[in-house]
Amino acid sequence: MSSVDQAEQSAQASSSHMMKTTKRGRPFLKDTLDLFATLIVSLNLTTHKQYFRTFPNSFSTDEAAANLASLKFSQSNRGPDPRDKSRIVTTTTTTTFSMTRDMAKAMCQHFMDARLIENAADLGSNLFKDRGTYVLTPKGLHVLERFISKNGMNSDHLQPVFASQPICIKLLHLERRSADDEIIVTQSVITALFRRFVGRQPNYPAQLSANPPDAFQEYHERSKGVPLMDVQERAQPIVGRASLMHKHCFAAVSALEWLCDFTSVVGREEAAEMAAQFVRFGLITLVSDKRKNNDSAIIFTVRGSTPGGNSPVSQHGEFRCTAKAIYRITDEGKRLAQWDEASSSPLSSTVNLHHAERSYEAAEKKGNVKSNTDRLKYILEEPSYRALFRDFLKANFCEENLAFWMDVEDFKRKFNTTSSAQAAAPARSGSRATPGQAAMERHHEALIQTAFLIYNKYLAPSSQNELNIDHGLRLDLANYLGEVMVGLHGKSFDGQVDASQAVSFNATQLQVLIKLYTRIQTHVLRLMAMDSLPKFIKTQRFLDARQWLGEGDAPGDDVHFLTSPPAPPGLGAEETGGAYITVSLKGSEREHRHNRRDMPGSPHVS
């Protein structure tokens, strides 16, 4: 696999290197995720037919191999000119991936192992076949969404996929060593992983009803924790053993599938190693393994030194990856999961509500929530709270404040970076084609249109959703636009901007406009914090939402750190390991819309 980097501001230079692989022969996780997302963005996911069945939003083996044969990823970043801070310069880097069909198939097999894609016609298959039809998994959609958001990519062609398939709402990431990409195992990491694995409450699947759950409901139920069951052990009179009921049991295969679907492990081997760590830490134990003598058995064993503390930790642990192996959660596992501290009915528990209130108050005392503005930022960064807050503002006829704030946030992110991925034939010798520059030009035009859509919608005189802002801010904005319009067109500014006038804006002028928008953002944020927030946090729906989410964490973005240190590992001795969760905004908002009517005090829609 090779890569070529091109920069707009310097002479073209090229370099070639092989993708780093681990001792197991797989690419490093970050490279796997980035290449996967780049491939999906470049594909046109359509409906495919196989075995007389149709599969929407899918792709074929041939399509994946053809795109990976010549895949280009262009990324453009804007920033101040080092020689003139008033100017904005753009640097474009184009990375070209190329591989043979066999290499492409092997890479897609890594995607399958990591549970990013699955065989649409045979969901139980773990092999990437030469002629197959494939769809994204909920985990794959989560990874794709974060890649698109991070790189400011145009994802309009992928909206049907996000709308029609479940998305993994919360994905648990386990930090890795930079040298070999192995998971850094510590007691705090295993604790965070195990609590996510077993959930806040024992997850016993509901009895099948006349109306089976749809894909979204089924996935939501699985996300609550590994599915549990009770296992009856037969009496053995010969050895004097009575019948025994084992509670909180699960199949070994179910555990591996759950870990692959809801965490950053990249295959069943890593999942089995994490499960073996659960055994080593005394959190689960084997109940039975009734395989026949001639059945093969894969047993993963982990070893480690016994850490300090009171937890019963063994020097080694083993996990049996067989279809008949049954494990149960131990008393130590139940204690670590904190099941006894929570009510069996979160929706009706006053205990959970008081716990959430205490957590929020604790965050305030620690200085994490210092003002109403910080409180509001916390609410805006949690998708479920933000959706409720939007409904509250809409009911009070001031939704435009939040809508403007969100539109400008999205606009600023897209301005700072943009990327595009495409599959194309390699450029001919002497060709001056620069895909990155072309992508940047298209993106710049789209940014100009977005900037003035925001202006005409919220800030122009008598606009559709005109904001009630400070006169000085409005005057500064009008004066700047008037100055630019006179300079570009020689015409006075009448308060309105049409598409023909906007096309002449350059990146530096857009940067100044963004600064003005940001000042207005700060103003409307304070207005919402002073006027709307105090009323909103007293509503029953907000209190119910906090109880329902069961979270009283301090404010943060869509990355929630569960262990220290609060950042991915650096190099060398700093790699102490940690676990953190990333949240899918689309998935969380959709889940909230579907489940909000089930919350106490919420209207039910028939």
N, C-alpha and C positions, 0 to 999 in steps of 0.2 A: 504494500500500500504506500502511495507517495503523496506528497503535498507540495503545492506551489503557492508562494505568497507574493502578492503584487501590491505595491503602495502607490497611491496617486501622486504623492508629493516627492517621490524619489525615483531613480531609475529602476527598471524592473530587475528583480533578483529572484532566483529560484533556488530551492533546496529540496532534497529528497530524503525521507527517512522512513523506516519501518515502524509500524504501530507497536507500542510496547505491549508485551504479553506477560502473563504471570507464569509461575512454574507449572500451573495446570494447563497452560496452552491457550488460555482465553485472553482477549484484550482487557486492559484496565477498565474498570466500571465506567469512569467518566467518558472515556473514548467510546465505549459501547453505547451509552445513553445519547451522546451527542450525534454519533453517526446514525443511530436509529431515528432520532427526531429529524435530522437532515434528510434522510431517505423518505420519510413519510410526508414531509412538506413538499418534496419534489414529485411525489406520486399523485396521480389523479384517482382517488378512491371511488370506484364505481360499483355497479351491480354485476356480479359474476354468477354463472350457472355451473353447477357440478352435481352429478348424480340426480338430475331432474329437480334440483332445488336451486333457489336463488339466494344470494348472499349480498345484501347492500353494503356499501362502504367497505369494500374488500379490494384486495389486489392479488395478483397471481405470482407464481414463482418466476415466470419469464419477465414480468414487469419489474419485479424487485432486482433481478439480475441485470436487466438492461440499464436501469438507473444507476446501480452501483458500479457498472462498468465505466461510467464517466459522470461523476457526480460533482457539481461545483457549488460551493458555499461561499457567498460574498457577504462580507460584513463591513459596514461603513460606520465610523464613529466621528462625531463632531466634537471639537474642543477649541479653546483659545489658541491663537497663533503664538508660539513662544517669542517671536520677534515683535509682535504687535497685539497686545492683549485685547484690543478693541475689535479685532477681526476674528471670525470663526473659520477654521479650516476643517476640511474633511479628509480623513484617511480611509481608504478602502483596501481591504485584504480579501483576496480570493484564494480559497483552498480547494484544490482539485483532488478528489479521491478516484483511484482507478484500480480495478481488480478483475481477475478472470471470473468466469461463471462459477467455477468450483469454489473460488475464494468467496464469492458473493453468497453462495449457498451456505458455506461454513459460517459466514458472518450472520446470516439469517438464523442459523441454528443457535448461535449465541443469543440472539434476540428471543428465540423461543425458550431457551433455558432460563433466561431472566424474566420470563412471563410478561414480555412486552407485546408479543403477538401470539396467536393460536390458530390452529387449523380449523377453518370454519365448518368443514364437513365432518370433522372428527375431533371434537374438543378434547378427547382423552389421549390423543396422539402427542408424543413428545418429539417427533422427528420432523424436520423440515424436508418435505418431499420434492422430487423433481417437477412434478405436475400437481400443484395444489393451489387452493384458494385460502387466503389468510385474512384475518381481521385483527384489529387492535384489542387488547385486553383493557380492562379498567385501569390497571397499573400503567400500561403503555400510554393511555390517554392522559393520565396525570403527568407523566414525564414529558409528553408532547406539549401539553398546555404550558408548563413552566419554561420549556425551551423557547416557545413562541413568544411568551411574555418577556423573558429575559433579553431576547435578541430583537424585539420590536418588529416581528415578521408579520406579513399580511397573511391572515389565516381564514379569509372569507370562504375559500373552497373547502375548509374543514369544519365549518359550522354545523352542517348536517350530521357529522360524526359525533360531535360533542353533544348535540341535542338528542340523538337517537340511541346512544349507548351509555351504559353506566360508567361513571368515572370513580376511580379510587379517591375518596375525599381526603383521607389522611394517610400519607405514606411515611413509614418510619425508616430513617436513614441511619446506618451504622458506619461510624468513621473507620477509615482504612489507613494502613501504613503507606506512605508515598513510595517506598522502595519496592514493595512486592504486591501491594493492593490487597493484602490480607486484612480481615476485620480485626480491629483492636479490641480484645476482650478484657473487660474489667468487671468488677462486681456491680458497679453502678450501671454499666451498659447492659448487663444481663438482667438487672432489675427492671430497667426501663423496657427492655424487649419483652420480658415475661409479663409485665403488667399489660402491655399492649396485646400480647398473645392471648391472655385469658379474659381480658375485658374488665369493665367495672363490676359486672355481675356475671354469674354463671350463664353461659349462652346455650340454653337447651332449645333446639329448633322447635317451632310451633307445630302442632299436629296439622297434617294436610287437610284442607277444607275442600268444599265442592269447587271453589274458585281458586286455583293455584296462584301463587304470587307471580307477578311479572318479574322481568329480569332486574329491574331497579330495586324492587322490594327484596328480592332474594339476595342481591349483593349487599344491600344495606344490612340485612340480618347477619350475613357472614362477617361483615366488618366489625361487628360487636365483639368478636372473639372466636376462638376455635370452637366448632360445634361439639357439645358434650353429650354424653349418654350415661345411663346407669347399666352396669354389667353384673349379672347374677352368676356367681361361681357355684357350681354344683357341689353338693355334699359328697364327701369321700369317706363312707363308713369304715372302710378297711383301715385307714390311717387315723380314724377318729376325728375327721374334720367336718364341721357342720357347714351347711349352706351359708354363703356370705354374699352380701350385696355391696358392690363397689360403686360409690358415687363419684361424679365429676371425672368420668373417663372419656378418652378420645382415641380414635384410631391413629396409628403412627402415620399412615399415608395422608390423613386429613391434616395433621400437623404440618407436614412438609408442604402441602398445597397452600395452606394458609400463610405460612412464612414466605413462600415465593410470591404470593399475590399481594401482601400488605406490607412488606418490608423491602429493603434494598438488596437482599441476598440475590445472587445471580444464578441460582440453580439448586437442585435438590441436594447436592453434596454440601454446599454451604448451609442450607436449611437443616440438614441432618447434624452438622457440626454444632449449630446453635441449639438444637434440641438436645444433643449430648451434653452441652453445657448446662441445660436445665437439670439433667440427671445429676451431673457433677455437683451442682449447687443444692441438691436435695429438694428441688421444686416439683419434680415429677418422678414417678417410679413405674416400673414395668408391672402390669397385672397378669398378662398371659401372652403367649405366642404359640398358637396352636397350628403352626405350619407342619406339614408332613416332613418325614425324614429326608425325602428326596427333593424337597423344595429348596431352592437357593436362598440364602440370607445374606444381606449386606449389612454389616454392623460397623458404625462409625464410633471411634473411640477418641476422646480428647483427654489431654493431661495438662496439669498445671499445678503450681505451688499453692498451698493453702493460704488464702489471705487472712488478715486479721478480722476480728468481729465475732459475733455470736452465731452467725449462720452456719448450719452444718454443711461444710464444703469438703468434698472428697478430692483425693489427688487425681482421680480420673473418673470419667463417666462414659457410658456407651449408649447408643441409640440404635435400635433395630429397625431397618427400613423394609419391613415385610408387610404384606397385605393383611396378615392375621394378628400382628402385634397390637396390643391394647395397653395404653398407659393411663395413669390417673394422676390427678393433682394432689400432692401431699398436703399435710397440715401446714408445713412450712410454706408451701406455695400459696395456700389460702391466706395465710398471715401476710405474706408479701404482697398479694393481690389486693389486700385491704377490703375483702368482700364483707367482713363482719362489721366494718365501720360504715357501710352504706346500706340504705334501705333497698328492699327487693323491688320497690316501685318508685323509681325516680320521679315520675310525674306527680305523685301524690305525697311525696315525702317533704315534710317541713324541715327535717334534719338536713337534707341536701341543700335546701334553700338557705338555711342559716349558715351552713358551711360555705356556700358561695358568697354570702354577704361578708362573712368573716375574712375570706380570702381577699375580697376586693378591698375591705378596710385595711387589711394587712399591707396590701400593695400601696395604699395611700400613705401609711405610716412609714414605709420604707423609702418613700420619695419617688416611687415609680409613677404614681398618679398625683401630680402636684396641683393641678388646677382643672377647671371645667374643660379647658381646651385639651389637656392631656387625656381627660376622660373621653372626650368626643373623638379624638384620634384613635383611641383604643376601640371604640364602638365602630368607627368607620373601617378599621382594619380587620374586624371579624365579620365575615360575610353574612352570617345569620342575624347579627345585631344590626348590620347596615341595612338589610332588607326591611327589618321592622322599623328602623328609624325613617327610611324612605316612606313607608306607609303612613307613619305618624305625621311627617311633614306634608304629605299629600292631603291628609285629612284636615290639616290646618292651613292649606292653601299657600305653602311656602316651599314647595318641593324644588323650585328652581335653584335655590342655594346649594343644595346637595348635588343636583344634576350638574351645575356649573363646576363645582369642585372636582367631581369625578371625571368630567370631560377634560378638564385642564390637566389633571394628573396623568391621564392616558396620553394626552397630546405631548406632554413633557417627556414621557418615557420614549415615545416614538421619535421625538426630535433627537434625543441623545444617541440613539443607536438604531440601526436597521440592518436586517439581513435578508438574504434571499437564497433559496436552494433550487437548483435545476439540474436535470439530466440532459446532457447534450453531447454530440460528437466532439472529440478533441479538436481544438482550434488548429487550422492549417498553418503550416510554416509561413511566417511573414504576416499573418493576420493581425490587424490592429484592434480586433474586437476585445472589449473589456466589459465582461458581464457585470462586474461590480459597479462601474461607472454608470452603465445603463440602469441598473437597479436603483442607484442613488438618485439619478435624475427623475425617475418615476416616483420615487419616494418623496423627493423634494416637492414635486407638484402636488402630491396628495397632502403633504403637510400644509402647504399654503391654503389649499381648499379647506382643510380641517380648521386652521386658525381662524379663517373668516366665517366659516359656518358657526363657530363658537361666538365670534363677535356679533354676527347678525342675529343670532338666536337669543343672546343674553344681554348684550351691551349696547347695541345700536338703539337710537331713539325710537320709542314705540315698537320695540321688537316683541316677538311672540312671548318670550319669557323674560322680560326685562328685569334685571336685578335692581334692588334698592340699595345702592352703594353710596359711599361718601362722595360729595361733589368734587373734592380735590382729586380723587382717583379718576373720576370720569373725565375731568378736565385734562389731566395729564395724558390719558389715553387718546382723547380727541386731538390734543395738540400734537402728539407724536404722529398719529396717522395723517393729520393735515400736512405736517412737514414732509413726510415721506411721499404723499400723493402729489404735492406740488412739485417735489423734486423729480418724480418719475413721469408724471403726465402733464405738468404745468397747469393743472386744474385745482381749484379750491375744493376742500373736503366738505361734503354736505351731510356727513353723518352715516352714510351708507357706503358699502364696498361691494361691488359686483365682481364676478369671476374674471372679467377682462382686465380689471384694474389690479387684481391681486397677483396675477401671474408674474409680475415684474419684481416681486419681493425676493431678496436674496437671503442667505442663511444668517448673516449678521443682523439684518433687520428683523428676521423672525426671532432671533435670540432676544433682542430688546423687547419685542412684543410679548414674549414668554415672561420676561421679568415683570412687565406691567400686569399680565394675567396673574402672576404669582402674588403680587401685592393685593390684587382684588380677592384672590383665594384666601389670603390671610384675613382679610376683612370679613368675608362671609363666614369663615370658620369661627371667628370671634362672635359674630352675630348669632350663629346657631348655638355656640357654647353658652352664651349668656341668656338667650331667650328660649330656645327650643329644648336644649338638653335637660335642664332642671325639671321640666314638665315630663319629658319622655321617660326618664329613669324612674319615675314614680308610677308609671302605668303598669297595670297588671300583666300585660303582654310581655314587657321587658323583664319583669321579675320571673315570669313563667319561662321565658327563653333562657335565662341564666340557670334556672333550676333544671331545665330540659337538657341544656348542654353539659351541665355538671362541671363547668370550668370557671374558676375564679382567678385565672392566671393574670400576671401583670401584663401591661400593654406590650405588644410586640407586633411584628409584621406576620407574614404567612409562614414564617419558620419558627417553630416552638422548640426551644432547647430543653431536653429532659435531663441531661447530665452535664457536668462541667468537664472540660472547658466549653464556653459558649460559642465555639467556632470550629469549623472543620480543621483538622490537624495541619500543622505546618511541616517543617522538615526536622529530621534528627530527633533530639531529645525532647522536643516540644510535643511529640505525638503521644498524648496520654489517653486519648480515646474518648468518645462520647456518642450520644444518640440524640437525634432531633427529628421532629416531624415537619413535613411540608404539607400545606393545605391547598387543595384544588379549589379555586374560587368558583369556577363554573359548577363543579360537583356539589360544593357546599350550599351555594345559593339554590340550586335545583332541589336538593334534599330539603332545604328549609321550606321552599314553596310547597312541596308535596306533603310535608309533615306538620306544617303550621296549623292546619285545621284540626289536628289531633291534640293540640295543646289545650289545657284548661283555659276557658275564657275566650277561645278563638271561635269564630263562626264556622259552622260546618257547611260545606257546599254539597248539595245533593246532586 
